[in-house]
């Protein structure tokens, strides 16, 4: 497992490099750093599959598929500053779709370990409620994408619900599940705030790349590590 933890640390380190380069406006090296980090969490998943004591099961296969979808989404979203402004929303939809499907795969495999506790259902509306309140307060304006954004927020809530539901079961797998759901919610919320709320954020936009990159790659690294225990 030591090699997997080293690769996970490298994954997060490259994500920091990507955020620094984005902050400085150095786009092509930033994309290289970002995609290297993405390749690393896929590599962790692949090595984790080979290190399993048990045969590869449905949950492990779904986890690997979700990681690959994340890599595809990273390629598309990583090109956001390399295309013309009129293609930005199209790229967001194309890049967001693999993430949306990947989130559904994560939720499906995690809930296969047990139905959610009833009190955890209260988590589902939290993220879309945050999006709605931010919109009403004019912190960001997603325009025609507001409804899809609210739906995506429910899925993010499902990520938190499903990860915490498994975390409450304890064990090595449960220990890895406390953080990734909430990290994804932080990352994606920061992404949308950075895209649709730049005027409201002002100088705070400088921290957005870090709030997007670090939580996201931390979450993916944790999910990749969990393949050994699924």
C-alpha positions in Angstrom: 0.0 0.0 0.0 3.0 2.3 0.5 3.4 2.9 -3.2 -0.3 3.8 -3.5 0.0 6.4 -0.8 3.1 7.9 -2.4 1.3 8.1 -5.7 -1.7 9.7 -3.9 0.6 12.4 -2.4 2.1 13.0 -5.9 -1.4 13.3 -7.3 -2.2 16.1 -4.8 1.2 17.7 -5.4 0.6 18.0 -9.1 -2.8 19.4 -8.4 -1.1 22.2 -6.4 1.2 22.8 -9.3 -1.8 23.1 -11.6 -3.5 25.6 -9.3 -0.3 27.7 -9.1 0.1 27.8 -12.9 -3.5 28.6 -13.4 -3.1 31.5 -10.9 -0.2 32.8 -13.0 -2.0 32.3 -16.3 0.5 29.7 -17.6 -2.0 27.5 -19.3 -0.2 24.8 -21.3 2.1 23.6 -18.5 -0.9 23.9 -16.1 -2.8 21.5 -18.3 0.1 19.1 -18.3 0.2 19.2 -14.5 -3.5 18.7 -14.2 -3.6 15.7 -16.5 -0.6 14.2 -14.8 -2.5 14.3 -11.6 -5.5 12.7 -13.3 -3.3 10.0 -14.7 -1.9 9.3 -11.2 -5.3 8.7 -9.6 -6.1 6.3 -12.5 -2.8 4.6 -12.0 -3.6 4.2 -8.2 -6.9 2.6 -9.2 -5.2 0.2 -11.6 -2.5 -0.8 -9.2 -5.1 -1.1 -6.5 -7.0 -3.6 -8.7 -3.8 -5.7 -9.0 -3.2 -5.6 -5.2 -6.6 -6.9 -4.2 -6.8 -10.2 -2.3 -10.2 -10.9 -3.7 -11.2 -11.1 -7.4 -12.3 -7.9 -9.0 -16.0 -7.4 -8.2 -18.7 -5.1 -9.5 -17.9 -2.4 -7.0 -14.3 -2.3 -7.9 -15.1 -2.2 -11.6 -17.5 0.7 -11.1 -15.0 2.6 -9.1 -12.4 2.2 -11.9 -14.9 3.3 -14.5 -15.8 6.4 -12.5 -12.1 7.3 -12.2 -11.7 7.0 -15.9 -14.7 9.2 -16.5 -13.1 11.7 -14.2 -10.0 11.6 -16.3 -12.1 12.2 -19.5 -13.8 15.2 -17.8 -10.5 16.6 -16.7 -9.2 16.6 -20.3 -12.3 18.5 -21.5 -12.6 21.0 -18.6 -8.8 21.5 -18.6 -9.0 23.1 -22.0 -11.3 25.9 -20.8 -8.7 28.7 -21.1 -7.5 27.3 -24.4 -10.7 27.8 -26.4 -12.7 30.9 -27.4 -15.2 32.4 -25.0 -18.2 31.3 -27.1 -17.3 27.7 -26.6 -16.9 27.9 -22.8 -20.5 26.8 -21.9 -20.4 24.0 -24.5 -17.1 22.8 -23.0 -18.6 23.0 -19.5 -21.5 20.7 -20.5 -19.2 18.3 -22.4 -16.8 18.1 -19.5 -19.5 18.1 -16.8 -21.3 15.1 -18.4 -18.6 12.5 -17.6 -18.4 13.8 -14.0 -22.2 13.6 -13.6 -22.2 10.0 -14.8 -19.1 9.2 -12.7 -20.8 10.6 -9.6 -23.8 8.4 -10.3 -21.5 5.4 -10.5 -19.9 6.4 -7.2 -23.2 6.7 -5.5 -24.5 3.4 -6.9 -21.5 1.4 -5.8 -21.3 3.0 -2.4 -25.0 2.4 -1.6 -24.6 -1.2 -2.7 -23.0 -1.7 0.8 -26.3 -0.8 2.6 -29.3 1.5 2.4 -28.7 5.0 3.7 -29.6 6.0 7.2 -32.7 8.1 7.2 -31.1 11.1 8.9 -28.5 11.3 6.1 -31.3 12.1 3.6 -31.3 15.6 5.1 -27.9 16.1 3.3 -29.5 15.8 -0.2 -30.9 19.4 -0.5 -28.0 21.2 1.2 -25.8 21.8 -1.9 -28.7 22.8 -4.2 -29.9 25.1 -1.5 -26.5 26.7 -1.3 -26.6 27.2 -5.1 -30.1 28.7 -4.9 -29.2 31.1 -2.0 -26.0 32.2 -3.8 -28.1 32.9 -6.9 -30.7 34.9 -5.0 -28.0 36.9 -3.2 -26.5 37.7 -6.6 -23.2 35.9 -5.7 -23.3 34.2 -9.0 -25.6 34.1 -12.1 -25.8 30.7 -13.9 -28.5 32.0 -16.2 -30.1 29.1 -18.2 -27.8 26.6 -16.5 -29.4 27.2 -13.1 -31.8 24.2 -13.2 -29.1 21.8 -14.4 -26.9 23.2 -11.7 -29.5 22.5 -9.0 -29.9 18.9 -10.3 -26.1 18.5 -10.2 -26.2 19.9 -6.6 -28.6 17.1 -5.6 -26.1 14.5 -7.0 -23.3 16.2 -5.0 -25.5 15.8 -1.9 -25.9 12.1 -2.9 -22.1 11.8 -3.0 -21.8 13.1 0.6 -24.7 11.0 1.8 -23.3 7.8 0.2 -19.7 8.3 1.4 -20.7 9.1 4.9 -23.2 6.2 5.0 -20.3 3.8 4.2 -17.9 5.7 6.6 -20.3 5.0 9.4 -19.8 1.2 8.8 -16.2 1.6 9.9 -13.2 -0.5 8.8 -10.4 0.4 6.4 -12.9 1.2 3.6 -15.1 3.3 5.9 -12.0 5.2 7.1 -11.3 6.4 3.5 -14.9 7.5 2.9 -15.3 10.4 5.4 -13.7 13.0 3.2 -14.2 12.4 -0.6 -17.9 13.3 -0.8 -17.5 16.6 1.0 -14.3 17.3 -0.9 -16.2 16.9 -4.2 -18.9 19.3 -3.0 -16.3 21.9 -2.0 -14.5 21.5 -5.3 -17.5 21.7 -7.6 -19.1 24.6 -5.6 -15.8 26.5 -6.0 -15.7 25.7 -9.7 -19.2 27.1 -10.2 -18.5 30.2 -8.1 -15.4 30.9 -10.1 -17.2 30.6 -13.4 -20.5 32.3 -12.6 -19.6 34.7 -9.7 -16.3 36.3 -10.6 -17.6 39.9 -10.1 -19.0 39.0 -6.6 -15.8 37.2 -5.6 -13.5 40.0 -6.6 -10.0 39.4 -5.4 -11.1 36.1 -3.9 -11.0 34.6 -7.4 -7.3 34.0 -6.8 -8.0 31.2 -4.3 -10.6 29.5 -6.6 -8.0 27.3 -8.5 -6.8 26.0 -5.2 -10.3 25.4 -3.8 -11.1 23.5 -7.0 -7.9 21.5 -7.5 -6.9 20.4 -4.1 -10.3 19.0 -2.8 -11.0 17.4 -6.2 -7.7 15.5 -6.5 -7.8 14.6 -2.8 -11.2 13.1 -3.3 -10.2 11.1 -6.4 -7.0 9.8 -4.7 -9.1 8.6 -1.8 -11.6 6.9 -4.1 -8.7 5.3 -6.0 -7.1 4.0 -2.8 -10.4 2.4 -1.7 -10.4 0.0 -4.7 -8.1 -2.3 -2.6 -10.9 -2.7 0.0 -14.0 -2.8 -2.2 
